[in-house]
Amino acid sequence: MQVLISYHSDYGNTRKMAEAIAAGYRAADARATVVLKLVEMTALDDLVEADVIIFGAPVHMGSMAWPMKKLIDQAGKLWMEGALEGKLGGVFATGGGFGGAGGGVEQTLISLHSNFLQHGMLVVGFPKSLPGYSDGGLQWGPYGRSGNTEGMPQGLSDGSLVASRSYGAHLAETALCLRG
Ligand SMILES: Cc1cc2nc3c(=O)[nH]c(=O)nc-3n(C[C@H](O)[C@H](O)[C@H](O)COP(=O)(O)O)c2cc1C
């Protein structure tokens, strides 16, 4: 199983979630090859070669950071070819969350789902029974709030990282199940 985790991160929060998802995935499927790549370093061939594609982005001004959207738009070529059809997808996001847990994180997660569905991929959500859901979970996938109540950076909660890890394991179990 080839697993690609492609993410954007300026300040390291989204990278921490990516690493926790990778750790959870590897713990549930030791034989999987899990590759972490900055979205800026992700080539279209990386998407084509992966069985499981996981995208993560910080929220910038209410929606996903533009480097992630750039890759998504470039991958329109793959949509023409149907090259990602049938692959498994997962998503995650972080935001400062000033004014509440939202601030655009749900919009980011839903947009990532929408893109995967457009490609004909199977998208895996985040069941509420999994560890970390109450702190770092939304039905779309795990999320992290990295800001404090004054809108200043404070870093992710442990709950977000627990959620990320359990989401990684859930993706691995789902992929193994689908492969039979
Ligand atoms: C240009 C810019 C715009 C941002 N806009 C938002 C926003 O609209 N909503 C929000 O919740 N957080 C916003 N943030 C905060 C980031 O989403 C948050 O700090 C995130 O965890 C950063 O991820 P990173 O550490 O992986 O770069 C913004 C940050 C930057 C740099």
The ligand as a Tripos MOL2 file, in Angstrom:
@<TRIPOS>MOLECULE
LIG
   31    33     1     0     0
SMALL
NO_CHARGES

@<TRIPOS>ATOM
      1 C1         -2.0120   34.4450    6.0310 C.3       1 LIG1
      2 C2         -2.7010   33.6900    7.1280 C.ar      1 LIG1
      3 C3         -4.0880   33.7150    7.1930 C.ar      1 LIG1
      4 C4         -4.7670   33.0020    8.1910 C.ar      1 LIG1
      5 N1         -6.1280   32.9970    8.2040 N.ar      1 LIG1
      6 C5         -6.7800   32.2460    9.1160 C.ar      1 LIG1
      7 C6         -8.2110   32.1640    9.0930 C.ar      1 LIG1
      8 O1         -8.8900   32.7350    8.2700 O.2       1 LIG1
      9 N2         -8.8240   31.3910   10.0270 N.ar      1 LIG1
     10 C7         -8.1120   30.7120   10.9810 C.ar      1 LIG1
     11 O2         -8.7060   30.0290   11.7880 O.2       1 LIG1
     12 N3         -6.7510   30.7660   11.0180 N.ar      1 LIG1
     13 C8         -6.0790   31.5150   10.1130 C.ar      1 LIG1
     14 N4         -4.7030   31.5780   10.1330 N.ar      1 LIG1
     15 C9         -3.9780   30.8170   11.1580 C.3       1 LIG1
     16 C10        -3.4470   29.5000   10.6220 C.3       1 LIG1
     17 O3         -4.4280   28.7690    9.9350 O.3       1 LIG1
     18 C11        -2.9600   28.6390   11.7670 C.3       1 LIG1
     19 O4         -2.0060   29.3380   12.5050 O.3       1 LIG1
     20 C12        -2.4170   27.3190   11.2670 C.3       1 LIG1
     21 O5         -2.3780   26.3850   12.3180 O.3       1 LIG1
     22 C13        -1.0280   27.4770   10.6640 C.3       1 LIG1
     23 O6         -0.5810   26.2410   10.2250 O.3       1 LIG1
     24 P1          0.9710   25.9530   10.0710 P.3       1 LIG1
     25 O7          1.6020   26.1100   11.4140 O.co2     1 LIG1
     26 O8          1.0350   24.5580    9.5870 O.co2     1 LIG1
     27 O9          1.4910   26.9440    9.0730 O.co2     1 LIG1
     28 C14        -4.0180   32.2860    9.1600 C.ar      1 LIG1
     29 C15        -2.6150   32.2950    9.1000 C.ar      1 LIG1
     30 C16        -1.9670   32.9740    8.0960 C.ar      1 LIG1
     31 C17        -0.4610   32.9400    8.0470 C.3       1 LIG1
@<TRIPOS>BOND
     1     1     2 1
     2     2     3 ar
     3     2    30 ar
     4     3     4 ar
     5     4     5 ar
     6     4    28 ar
     7     5     6 ar
     8     6     7 ar
     9     6    13 1
    10     7     8 2
    11     7     9 ar
    12     9    10 ar
    13    10    11 2
    14    10    12 ar
    15    12    13 ar
    16    13    14 ar
    17    14    15 1
    18    14    28 ar
    19    15    16 1
    20    16    17 1
    21    16    18 1
    22    18    19 1
    23    18    20 1
    24    20    21 1
    25    20    22 1
    26    22    23 1
    27    23    24 1
    28    24    25 2
    29    24    26 1
    30    24    27 1
    31    28    29 ar
    32    29    30 ar
    33    30    31 1
@<TRIPOS>SUBSTRUCTURE
     1 LIG1         1 GROUP 0 **** ****
